[in-house]
Amino acid sequence: MTRATPSDKKVAVEIITETFDQNPSVNIVIGEGGNRRKKISRLAAYAFMKALNRDGAYLSENRKGAALCFHSDSGGFSIKEIYYEARFAVAIPIQKVVQTLKRESYIKKNRYKGKHLYFWFLGVEKGGGQAVFELRDHLFALSKKEQLPILLETSVPRNREVYERYGFKVYHTWDDSGGGNALWFMMRES
């Protein structure tokens, strides 16, 4: 596992774009029309830049897996981050921008308030071998070392089951986060 650099953006964005194409939460944000791949790619580029700005963008050694996970209290002002956020926003219809802002407001209001690691995206290409385990193990070790819980949200039932197998517990459920899909707020203690 390596910490990503700006030159890794293309690889990370491609991985996330490919692996999140059918994700219900992503589909709620980007909508069904237009050039979906372009919209997902812009979302992935924004997420990568935000995580990179917070020292939380990672690639597996084989460069087939990407994880965006950062400290909840990290951050800072970044022109690049704002640029990528605006670039994403103009790629989706205005009603989706408004819907996304309302959605994010709900998520922030209901997310655990203590200091934590926020696990935003994890994508691994088909044939990625052990990449998912490599990234997972690194993040779990970081959580243990820093004595911080890991938080995430998922709208994919299969992913919820996998996360539960690895020690995550649901602490809040949004029964209809859009399109009839539940959104599970999950935490794994350090």
C-alpha atoms as one frame of an Amber mdcrd trajectory, in Angstrom:
protein
   0.000   0.000   0.000   1.278   3.435  -0.885   0.006   6.901  -0.158  -1.178
   8.358  -3.444   0.357  11.447  -4.999  -1.127  13.906  -7.496   0.385  11.852
 -10.326  -1.754   8.877  -9.197  -5.021  10.731  -9.824  -5.703   9.137 -13.211
  -5.282   5.580 -11.890  -7.370   6.180  -8.757 -10.134   7.961 -10.672 -10.328
   5.135 -13.226 -10.604   2.513 -10.459 -13.331   4.401  -8.589 -15.206   5.264
 -11.784 -15.269   1.643 -12.860 -16.193   0.134  -9.504 -18.894   2.639  -8.518
 -20.904   2.593 -11.745 -23.784   0.608 -10.206 -23.595   2.036  -6.674 -27.060
   3.297  -5.595 -25.685   6.295  -3.662 -23.584   7.391  -6.620 -26.565   6.966
  -8.937 -28.732   9.138  -6.679 -26.138  11.897  -6.928 -25.376  11.712 -10.660
 -28.773  10.670 -12.024 -29.484   8.319 -14.886 -29.216  10.620 -17.917 -26.316
  12.069 -19.831 -22.785  10.775 -19.891 -22.784   8.716 -16.683 -19.134   7.718
 -16.929 -18.080  11.364 -17.230 -20.171  12.320 -14.196 -18.829   9.444 -12.091
 -15.297  10.287 -13.201 -15.744  13.894 -12.096 -17.147  12.754  -8.749 -14.174
  10.398  -8.357 -11.702  13.178  -9.257 -13.260  15.483  -6.656 -13.214  12.725
  -4.007  -9.587  11.882  -4.828  -8.477  15.518  -4.558 -10.335  15.965  -1.265
  -8.738  12.808   0.169  -5.310  13.734  -1.239  -5.585  17.165   0.409  -6.201
  15.351   3.718  -3.400  12.751   3.314  -6.001  10.011   2.884  -5.642   8.763
  -0.697  -4.078   5.309  -1.044  -3.245   2.832  -3.810  -2.472  -0.849  -3.471
   1.019  -1.975  -4.443  -0.307  -3.515  -7.666  -2.156  -0.227  -8.466  -5.455
  -2.061  -8.925  -7.060  -0.813  -5.710  -7.763   2.672  -4.379  -8.975   3.758
  -0.941 -10.001   7.233   0.145  -9.977   7.371   3.946  -8.993  10.391   6.007
  -9.143  11.890   9.509 -12.446  13.605  10.237 -10.667  16.672  11.563  -8.183
  16.998   8.697  -8.493  19.295   5.789  -7.881  22.799   4.813  -8.376  25.136
   1.957  -7.390  23.871  -1.471  -8.031  25.641  -4.753  -7.672  22.314  -6.584
 -10.290  20.683  -4.362 -12.732  23.537  -4.971 -12.013  23.380  -8.709 -12.807
  19.644  -8.862 -15.919  20.077  -6.726 -17.194  22.835  -9.050 -16.262  20.766
 -12.112 -18.334  17.899 -10.764 -21.266  20.168  -9.852 -21.552  21.553 -13.399
 -21.643  18.005 -14.798 -24.933  17.178 -13.068 -28.368  18.830 -13.398 -29.120
  21.662 -10.965 -31.876  19.649  -9.249 -29.270  16.954  -8.526 -26.960  19.586
  -7.017 -29.766  20.711  -4.695 -30.703  17.096  -3.876 -27.050  16.249  -3.194
 -26.616  19.221  -0.861 -29.716  18.167   1.104 -28.463  14.578   1.191 -25.027
  15.630   2.444 -26.664  17.815   5.097 -28.643  14.821   6.403 -25.550  12.611
   6.385 -23.423  15.155   8.274 -26.201  15.732  10.817 -26.484  11.991  11.557
 -22.826  10.992  11.338 -20.957  10.165  14.551 -19.548  13.413  15.936 -16.379
  12.174  17.635 -12.949  12.135  16.004 -12.688   9.266  13.513 -11.300   7.998
  10.229 -13.805   8.544   7.449 -13.767   5.755   4.870 -15.259   7.358   1.774
 -14.412   5.117  -1.201 -12.804   1.732  -1.735 -12.525   0.390  -5.247 -10.642
  -2.610  -6.612 -10.498  -3.576 -10.268 -11.494  -7.078 -11.318  -8.414  -9.226
 -11.054  -7.032  -6.943  -8.341  -5.792  -9.923  -6.338  -5.041  -9.074  -2.737
  -5.458  -5.285  -3.191  -8.641  -5.081  -1.134  -7.040  -6.933   1.791  -3.874
  -4.850   1.592  -5.850  -1.591   1.761  -8.196  -2.905   4.462  -5.336  -4.122
   6.640  -3.548  -0.784   6.368  -6.650   1.169   7.367  -7.443  -1.191  10.246
  -3.837  -0.871  11.492  -4.057   2.932  11.245  -7.315   2.870  13.215  -5.736
   0.710  15.918  -2.537   2.763  16.086  -4.413   6.055  16.405  -7.207   4.602
  18.558  -9.837   6.024  16.201 -13.007   4.347  14.945 -13.577   4.027  11.204
 -16.867   5.357   9.846 -18.524   4.803   6.504 -21.898   4.844   4.805 -23.115
   2.273   2.319 -26.289   1.744   0.329 -25.260  -1.654  -1.036 -26.706  -4.555
   1.011 -23.881  -6.922   0.000 -21.265  -4.368   1.120 -23.073  -3.934   4.434
 -22.788  -7.686   5.029 -19.080  -7.660   4.181 -18.409  -4.693   6.465 -20.305
  -6.407   9.287 -18.088  -9.466   8.826 -15.076  -7.192   9.407 -16.413  -5.711
  12.635 -18.462  -2.730  11.476 -21.805  -2.127  13.167 -24.761  -0.094  11.929
 -25.369   2.872  14.222 -27.987   4.682  12.101 -30.181   3.756   9.116 -31.722
   6.208   6.692 -34.553   4.088   5.319 -35.015   6.043   2.088 -31.940   8.032
   1.147 -33.281   8.370  -2.385 -34.754   6.017  -4.943 -36.099   3.774  -2.171
 -32.573   2.785  -1.095 -31.533   2.530   2.539 -28.272   4.116   3.618 -26.473
   2.450   6.522 -24.166   4.463   8.742 -21.514   2.083  10.036 -18.677   2.199
  12.567 -15.789  -0.082  13.411 -14.183   0.560  16.789 -10.384   0.736  16.905
